[in-house]
């Protein structure tokens, strides 16, 4: 198991880290602190934060509706939630460009703007919160809510004091995974964002540009920054999951 993980995950990560620091820390710092890299990283982080804030709310609402409500076509809607997982991201970018570009059937021309970056990231990260919250809602003891309601508690109070504490680990884990995915997204952004430096160029597209310019060390340096953020988030997810298990016990 360790050998397999080393070949597939650990060695490639070690190689990219080694490449990033191959010319010394000074070169690494110059690569990640240059204005275009900073602008790309800043845009990526800000848009990712906006996206996970929206998905934390909307993903929880969607999961609630799918679990607690019955309506025609529920199975279809439940399947559509997973579409961003199955759809090739470049196809997603083309689809979003068709819907929200200059020839949009809805009259919404958001292509090549920061809003387009947010829209694309919302599309690819939606399932994370929904699928993290659904199992918790399914396993939640409805008798607790009924007992609280019989004692005079309102719906808002029941949700705040009974439902939300049980959903919080799932919401937090889903948000963290969605944020990690948004940080590294490339395919869904490559067409609709326009990749304009200092405006709509995200970190993953900047890395591709550095590779095309034969600046492998610079690309590796920015990759290491994204890797460090992602690993921090994964550690956070593990802590949330452990806290959730203790909470259940």
N, C-alpha and C positions, 0 to 999 in steps of 0.2 A: 504494500500500500504506500509506504513511504517512498519507495523507488518510483512508483508511478506518479505520485504527486510531485516529486522532485523534477521528473522529466517534463511533465505537462505544465506545472505552475511555478515551482520554486526556482529552477534554473533559468527560465526565461526572465523572471523578475530580477534575479540576481544579475543577469547579463545586461539588462537595460539600466540598472543602477550603476553597474561597473562602467558602462559606456558613458553615462552622464557625468561621472567624476573622473573620466580617463585623462582629462587635461588639467585636473586640479579643481579645487573648490572655487577659485577665482573665475575660471571659465564657466563653471556651472552657474555661479551667481550672476555673471554678466548675461547669460542666456535667459535666465528666468526673470531678470529685472529689466530687460530691455522694454521700451514703451509698448511695442506691439504685443509682446508676450503678456505683459501686465494687463493690457486692455482686454486681451482674449480671455485670460484667467478671470478677470473681474466680471466680464459679461457672463461667462459661464456660471460662476458662483451665484451672481445676483439673479439671473434667470432661473437657475435651479432652485433657489430659495423661494422665489415667487411660485414656481410650479408645485413644489411640495406643500406649500401653504394652501394652495387651491385644492390640491388632491387630498390633503388631510381632511378637508371638509366635505368635498364632493364625493370622494371615495368612500367615506364613512356613510354618507347619505345613500349612495347607491347600494352599498352592502346591506344597509338597513332595509331598504325597499325590497331587495331580492330575497331577504330572509323573512321579513315580517309581513309582507304584502303578497296578495295573489292577484294576478291580472293576466289577460290573454297575451300570449307571446313571451311569457316570463322565461321560458327555456331558451328562446332565441336570444333575448337580451343577455341572459347569463353567459351564453356562448360568445356573443359579440365582445364581451369584456376582455376575453383572451385574444382577440384578433391582433392587437399590437405585438403579442408574443410570436404569433405565427407569420405575420406579414413581413416580407423583407423590408428593411428600413428605407431603402432607396425607393421602393414602390410607395411607401408611406409619404416620403417627401414629394414624389410626383403627384400623388393624390391630393395632398394638402396644397401644392402649388396650383393645381387645377381648380380647387375649391376657393382658395383665398388669394389667387393671383390677379393679374389685371383683367383676365377674362372670366372672373368669378361669376357663377350663375346667381350668387347672392348679392352681388354688387359690393363685395368686401375685398379691397385690394390691400392686403397686409404683407405681401411678398417683399423680401429684401429689407425688412424692418426688424427691430428688436421684438415687436409683437409676434412676428412670424417664428422667431426662436422659441418664444414661450408656448405658442400654439403647438409646434412640433414636439416639444418636450412634454407637454400635457398629454399628447396622443400616446407617446411611447411609455409613459410612466403611470398611466391611469390604473392598470391592473394591480399594481403592487399593493396599494392601500386596500383596495376592494378585497383582494384574495387574502390579505392578512387579517382583515376584520371579520370576514364571513364566518370562519370556523369558531371564533369567539362568540359571535352572536348565536350560532347554532347550539353551542354548548352552554349558553347562559341559562340559568334556572329562572324560568318565568314565574315560578311561585313567589320568589322574592319581590318581584314587581307587584304581583297581585296582593301580597301581604302589605306592602307599603301603601298601595292604593286604598286598601281597606282601612288603613289607619289614618287616612286623610291626606296623604302626600299627593301633591300635584304631579303632573307628568314631567314638568321641568325639573322638579326636585328629585323625582325618581331617576331621571336620566343622569342628573348631576352627581347623585350620591350612590347610585347602585349600578347603573349601566355603564357610565363612562369609566369608572375605575377599572372595570373588567375589560373594557375595550382598549384602554390606554396602551398596554404593551403591544398589541397588534397594530394600533395606529402608529406608534413610535417606530416599530420595526418596519412597517410599510413605508413610512416617510423616509427613513434612513436608506432603505434599498432603492426607493425612487430617486433620492438625491444622488446616490452613487451612480445610478444608471444615467441620470441627466448630465452628470459631470463628464461622462465619457461618450455621450451620444455623437454619432457622426453621420450615419446614413440618412436619418430623417431630416437633417439640417442642411445637407450639402446643396440641395436645389432651392429650397424655399427661402433660406436665409440670405443668399446672395454672396456670402463670405466676403463682405467689405471690411478691410482692415480698419481697426479702431471704431467700427460701428456695429457690424453684425457677424464678425469673425469670432467663433468660439474656439476653445483651446484645442479640441480634436482636429479642427480644420487647420488651425495654425501649425500643429505638429505635422500634418501632411505637407503643408507648404514648406516647412523646414527640410523635410526629407527630399522633396522635389528640388530644393535649392542645394542639395548635397550637404546640408548642415545636420549630420546625424547626431552629433553631440548636443546641439541645441534642442533638437527634437526629443532626445532622450531626457534632457534636463527637465523640460516642461512635463514630459510623461511621468517623471519621478514625483513631481509636485502633485499631479493628479492621483498617482498611486498612493502617496502618503495620505492624502485626504480620504481616499477610498478605504484604505486599511483602517484608518481611524474610525470611519463610519461602521465598518464591519465589526470592529471591537465594541463599538457602541451597541450595535444590534445584538451581539452576544450577551452583553450586560443586561439589555432589556429582556431578552429571552430568559435569562437566569432569574431576573426579578419577577417575571411573569410566572415561572414555575413555583417560586417561593410563595407568591401571592395565591396561587391556586391551592397549595398545600395548607 
